[in-house]
Amino acid sequence: MKKQKNKGLIIVFTGNGKGKTTAALGVAMRMIGHGKKVVMVQFLKSGSGESQAAKKFGSAFKIWSLGKGFTWQHSPAENKKIVREAWRKCREILKDPRYALAIFDEINYCMEYKLLDPQKVIQELRKKTNAKHVILTGNGLPGEILDVADLVTEMKCIRHPFQNSLPAQAGIEF
């Protein structure tokens, strides 16, 4: 088999288990370790622990937390507005040569909830430069995205603290 040149990968972390964003952050740490810049757009989160930690990396890691929390806490119109703004930022980032890795955190949920069209996401991903890696996280992976991804990992929940009525904990869930 002939060895191919490096190319910017489309990576997906999905599934009902924890660890999707954490896996993406692990890749981000590797990129930063290689002297590359990373950017993340958080579609649903705001004020997350990861956005606070990213500030410590200076210009190497930028996070745009554009969400306002759980979708059920906001009107459909407000959710659509939030997702539209986050997607606009993602399209800018896909064209920005400064970043070697772009993470679109919880974008899969937005496609699953019909707040974002998977075909439009694919159309923009196909325009990215060959050097840019992109990670898509969130449950509810659309089949169309599965077809264009280079690497897909599904997290499976075996046990979760919520099952024992334990609330989300700072540093673990956010």
Buried (B, 14 or more C-beta within 10 A) or exposed (E): EEEEEEEBBBBBBBBEBBBBBEBBBEBBEEBBEEEBBBBBBBBBBEEBEBBEEBEEBEEBBBBBBBBBEEBEEBEEEEBBBBBEBBBEBBEEBBEEEEBBBBBBBBBBBBBBBEBBBBEEBBEBBEEBEEEBBBBBBBBBBBEBBEEEBEEBEEBEEEEEEEEEEEEEEEEEBB
